[in-house]
Amino acid sequence: MTYKNWLYEWLENYVKHSTKARTHARYLTICSLHIIPSVGDIPLAKLSSVDLQKFITALLTNGNKKTGKGLSANFVNTVISVIQNSLKTAHLIGLTKEYVANKIKRPKTVEKKVECFTILEQKKIENYVLNCKKDKLFGVILCLYTGLRIGELLALTWKDIDLEKGLLFVSKTCHDYSGKGIHSRVIDSPKTASSHRIIPLPKQIVPYLKKLKKRSLSEYLIADGNKPVFVRSYQRSFELLLKKLDIEHKGFHSLRHTFATRALECGMDVKTLSELLGHKNATITLNRYAHSLLEHKSDMMNRLGKLL
């Protein structure tokens, strides 16, 4: 049996029914685009740690199919995880005598720089959204004040919000699916167990939500008329919004980073912020926003210094 044949069997029988559809689709793409063309024809029993390490080195050097440049360490580590999971299963069920993937040397990953909007940019965005009469863009405001991920935002229904108590319940997410000529929205469980959470809504935005609900034609909070919105479509709307306001392009996730940064600037403790963001633990939050936290502490010390 070649490694290619085993990968297809593994994806179908061991991954497809035990993970989210999105995870299966991503693994399938990684196998089809990267692993199979490079090492797929090697017999499973003869696949060595040297073969795998050479493949990983090639990915880091010129693995990008479009540019010919190297792929990021973060992505390559995902590829390594797919290889290790597939070969571990093969070894456990007796298809290989030895598990060789544990000898792969992983590239060092670097925490991505957190991009957020300045207070002035945030005000420009808020003023435009609140005055443009495009109801679906209110999701931008909601993310700025709750730290929601885009999938969580677009999966929200009116049943997920208690406007009287001012609470928002995160219990699902959504993503776009394209395959076999079909383009659809998929509603799924949240990213992790800790992503299930309750977020108190700032009282200033509750009146806006009440007005939005009265005008809504959809069960979904963010909709285009009576139609739910696709993730990529909403990302594109946000890109056009920034272009219109002459604000430097940043990804939609920067709204979540902006919420976290503003929360730290206002003195919110890391544990509370971690729970609001749905992180697995406060260490993740601390590592991701250490720079913002340090700047806030430095500012506080400078203010203290002026009192002396």
Secondary structure, 3 states (H helix, E strand, C coil): CEHHHHHHHHHHHHHCCCCCHHHHHHHHHHHHHHHHHHHCCCEHHHCCHHHHHHHHHHHHHHCCCCCCCCCCHHHHHHHHHHHHHHHHHHHHCCCCCCCCHHHCCCCCCCCCCCCCCCHHHHHHHHHHHHHCCCHHHHHHHHHHHHCCCHHHHHHCEHHHEECCCCEEEECCEEEEEEECCEEEEEEECCCCHHHCEEEECCCCCHHHHHHHHHHCCCCECCEECCEECCHHHHHHHHHHHHHHCCCCCCCCCHHHHHHHHHHHHCCCCHHHHHHHHCCCCHHHHHHHCHHHHHHHHHHHHHHHHHCC
